[in-house]
Amino acid sequence: MEGEDLEWLWLLLHQLVAWGAAAAMVFGGVVPYIPQYRDIKRTQNAEGFSTYVCLMLLVANILRILFWFGRHFESPLLWQSMIMIATMLLMLKLCTEVRLVNEVNTKRRSFSDFDFNCFWHWSRFTDYVQCVLTFTAVTGYITYLFLDSVLFVETLGFLAVFTEAMLGVPQLYRNHQNRSTEGMSSTADASLKMLHQRN
């Protein structure tokens, strides 16, 4: 009887650890953006944060989800991608609202203008959503057409990982332009460094 109780306890502990690890995998990627979101909301200043970080993560996670259709991987990673997309859209929404309030320039920039000089510097959040939906529809259709090609699917996976690996570049460029890390949450900065050292 004692052996059965111990085995049951061991299985319960194993399941709890597995669920905890899955939860950490799903939500761990968004943790660095919580203090950044709070700092931007508190200061009403998004100048220190590069919205190109959001672009990189949106592209990487959309590509990862499309890769899943060609080659299934663990469900927590799929959920992580969905949650990261939602998080980046929330970050973009906040940054757009803050920039609109603080912007002196009244010229409206829009996704439908197709002005490359204004790419990812649009005046409304809906323009970002239109861009993300357009990218998702086009890449989704191309993936549908080439889903049987192992080379295409593996290239899709590589592009997803490569894009995510280059995540720090837009923020480094923003910091270089500003000649400062002011506005970048120190907690987010430290968290991002730890996450990328782990990978």
Stockholm file with secondary structure:
# STOCKHOLM 1.0

chainA/1-199         MEGEDLEWLWLLLHQLVAWGAAAAMVFGGVVPYIPQYRDIKRTQNAEGFSTYVCLMLLVANILRILFWFGRHFESPLLWQSMIMIATMLLMLKLCTEVRLVNEVNTKRRSFSDFDFNCFWHWSRFTDYVQCVLTFTAVTGYITYLFLDSVLFVETLGFLAVFTEAMLGVPQLYRNHQNRSTEGMSSTADASLKMLHQRN
#=GR chainA/1-199 SS CHHHHHHHHHHHHHHHHHHHHHHHHHHHTTTTHHHHHHHHHHHTCCTTSCHHHHHHHHHHHHHHHHHHHHSCCCHHHHHHHHHHHHHHHHHHHHHHHHHHHHCCCCCCCCGGGCCGGGTTCCSSHHHHHHHHHHHHHHHHHHHHHHTTCHHHHHHHHHHHHHHHHTTHHHHHHHHHHHTSCTTSCHHHHHHHHHHHHHC
#=GC SS_cons         CHHHHHHHHHHHHHHHHHHHHHHHHHHHTTTTHHHHHHHHHHHTCCTTSCHHHHHHHHHHHHHHHHHHHHSCCCHHHHHHHHHHHHHHHHHHHHHHHHHHHHCCCCCCCCGGGCCGGGTTCCSSHHHHHHHHHHHHHHHHHHHHHHTTCHHHHHHHHHHHHHHHHTTHHHHHHHHHHHTSCTTSCHHHHHHHHHHHHHC
//
